[in-house]
Amino acid sequence: MNAADAAPEAQARFPQELMYAAASQYYLEDATQADIAKRLGVSRATVSRLLTEARRHGIVEIRVHRPTTLEEGPLAAEVAAALGLRRVFLVPRVGGPALGPWLAPGLARALAAAGLESGDVLLVSSGSTVYECARESLGRFPGVTIAPAVGGQEDPQPWFQTNETTRLLAERVGGVPSYLYAPAQPGPELFYSLQHEPSVRKVMDLWAHARCAIVGVGSPPLTRQVVPAFVPRHADGLRDAVGDVCSRFYDRDGEPVGYPGSERLVATSLEQLRRIPVSIAVAVGPEKVLSIVAGARGGYFNQLVTDALTAESLLSATR
């Protein structure tokens, strides 16, 4: 036996024969850890460590196969057809206060299918769902430029700061961040000057050349607990709004809804969103159903990541 062959066992805490014996009895013979401990003459805690080491050294490989009914099955296809979307990526029913760990696997599949290459531009919107997903493992896309789709906001929550979401996502996927140093809704004079500021203009130009976008879908503004500070929640124009993408509001027919100051919004336009080849909405929950339906009707995203329960509600809402 040469040195290379001996190295794996030398680094292991237990002999390979012992790890194999414990693993084969546990996984192939359905023996309990207590039974294995008696047979091998070791403690039950040692059996647990043997099984862990067996996985670490490749003696045991565990595969978790996602049910096809969730990602490629009839439910996803039916929702895509009902909403006129190119594709829907489903995850199991979301639970708990943190959405990111639940939705990230679906978003990772959507990004993998997007075929992003070095030099492509990926936009990200504000919002807690996108922010939480950006903190999770979503694959590696080296050389892809990550840019905000909307300016920063004065609200203290981190998910309102798209530069922070951009930084997190670029770090996780190995992309190149491009920051937007502009407020989401500047005053008239500042808005005019920002159109000619080179660093801001650079990001705005990226919006027109984006290959992909990840956007959150906002619920109706009158029903939300938290909206961006610059949005006049009770403005007459927003009474008809059922949702928004990148702080661009729309009604139940998907038609744009304006509000005082919306003409000064530093954000990707709805028309630009329609032209992005792969625009992925990430949204979940009963309060988002009408918002998702209307946003899809307006063509502001062509793919959707959601959970099975929301998917069923979407089908009911479109029948």
Secondary structure, DSSP 8 states (H G I E B T S, - for coil): --HHHHHHHHHSSS-HHHHHHHHIIIIIS---HHHHHHHHTS-HHHHHHHHHHHHHTTSS-------HHHHTSHHHHHHHHHHT-SEEEEES---SS--HHHHHHHHHHHHHHHT--TT-EEEE--SHHHHHHHTS-----TT-EEEESB-B-S-SSGGG-HHHHHHHHHHHHT-EE----SBSS--HHHHHHHTT-HHHHHHHHHHTT-SEEEEE-B--GGG-S---TTS-TT-GGGGG--EEETTEEE-TTS-EE--TTGGG--B--HHHHHH-SEEEEE--SGGGHHHHHHHHHHTS-SEEEEEHHHHHHHHHHH-
